[in-house]
């Protein structure tokens, strides 16, 4: 980029947001150009607007100066989709971080909410709690600041079997038309004004009636999901990112639109909850229970989470620090902890000793955690030793009685092959928290075993609803190439997270290709809820949707292994056509 053009961009951004909100230079922007697990690329600037009008003005400036725009919130995605990827873009990249745009507006006495671009799921949970209501989604990364809009843009699903993927047909977004004109589209179902400036100012100031809203036929959640997930004989997965039924404007756009705000349903919290803990050495028993629940229950449980012993051990060994932090300080402490970790690692990385160079804070936290006594209940320990396959069912209200009756009839026996127990309050909290923190185990394992293990190979897979052989899909010739395997699932939804650390010297890309071929034959869809990012190739329906909403390829180009070039031109190098 020419120096004068860089200067024009920097001065223009400063004029809009102020000097402190514009970052340049590799050291300052590295936390924004590097993903939490994968993803690393080049950007010429990071800008942090502090209100919606500033965001609009930043977008206009970037369009005027012909810059690529990547909108980013908490940067907690697992597939690198909110960071640049490499340095082979044909235009300069500007990262627009939206975390300061965290306004939440309650509608209709809290039955709905408008969430601005940087608002987090954790903030939404806190705001709804006094009203006795909960959000549309519960996901593992909510405690580290995952944004509401990020979940919508990525069709993330999470743990809640009743509510399906994060979805809405109400949104306020900017798009760049094929003719190069930037336009603001208000589909919130609320009259906010005629010009972008009027619309954004009215929304920011909440100058409208939040209780009496016009009737509209749009959906603010996936109201059809329960019907879909109950069809246990379908050869099609219940939910996955490329599902055409759930690709609409902001929903599923993966940053190909600049989303200012979304409008979502909220849900009443149950009066009673009960956690059930299941263990077995025969995975088909869990399949039977799943089918009986989905096809027979009048009210579905809230969660049905699967943990293989590998993930039980992974969470136990490598996530104890996160478990203790949440238990004693609450989930609100975790974003602060992650921020502190990043700061410490950035500072000590400049010190000369090798011990400070790679993931120093993770190693320190791992050491400190081991000093503390055992954090898991005795019955969970017993089940870990006795059973390979574990399932956690969170039932509420009427589903409690249904679950009790089913398990007493179908999952009790004296052969030592399977068993369950009703958790006490403390056991239930421990089981759910253990599952909650488990997702970080593979990354921590890799950090601590860097010398004798290869790449991390995460797979986010939606299996067909009629799949009974979920545990036997990957053959031993594949599994034997792994240094460590971690397997868990949103089991009632048949969404599996297989996280592998390959053996030293194994070609991870080649191995992934072989695995995906096996999954294709099984009728699986991938990714299921983490979106394509820069790890997966977008299938045709998804790539066509991206091209439709972003015809000039100016927003987040390159995701889904697609072209990074203007107007989606073919990348002649072939670097963006990998599977």
Secondary structure, DSSP 8 states (H G I E B T S, - for coil): --HHHHHHHHHHHHHHH-GGGEE-SHHHHHHHHB-SSS-BB--SEEE--SSHHHHHHHHHHHHHTT-EEEEESS---SSSTTS--BS--SS-EEEEE-TT---EEEEGGGTEEEEETT-BHHHHHHHHHTTTEE-S---GGGGGT-BHHHHHHTT---S-TTT-S---S-EEEEEE-TTS-EEEEEESSS---SSHHHHHHHHHHT-S-SSS-------SS-TTHHHHHH-TT-SS-S--TT-GGG-BTTBT-TTSSEEEEEEEE-EE--S-EEEEEEEES-HHHHHHHHHHHHHH-SS--SEEEEEEHHHHHHHHHHSHHHHHHHHHH-GGGHHHHHHHHHHHHHHHTTSSSGGGTS-HHHHHHHHHHHHS---S-HHHHHHHHH-SEEEEEEEETHHHHHHHHHHHHHS--SSSSEEEEE--HHHHHHHHHHHHHGGGHHHHHHHHTTTTEEEEEEEEEE--TT-S-GGGSS-HHHHTTEEEEEEEEEGGGTEEEEEEEEETT--HHHHHHHHHHHHHHTT-EE-SSS--TTTS---HHHHHHHHHH-TT--BSTTGGG---SGGG---TT-TT---
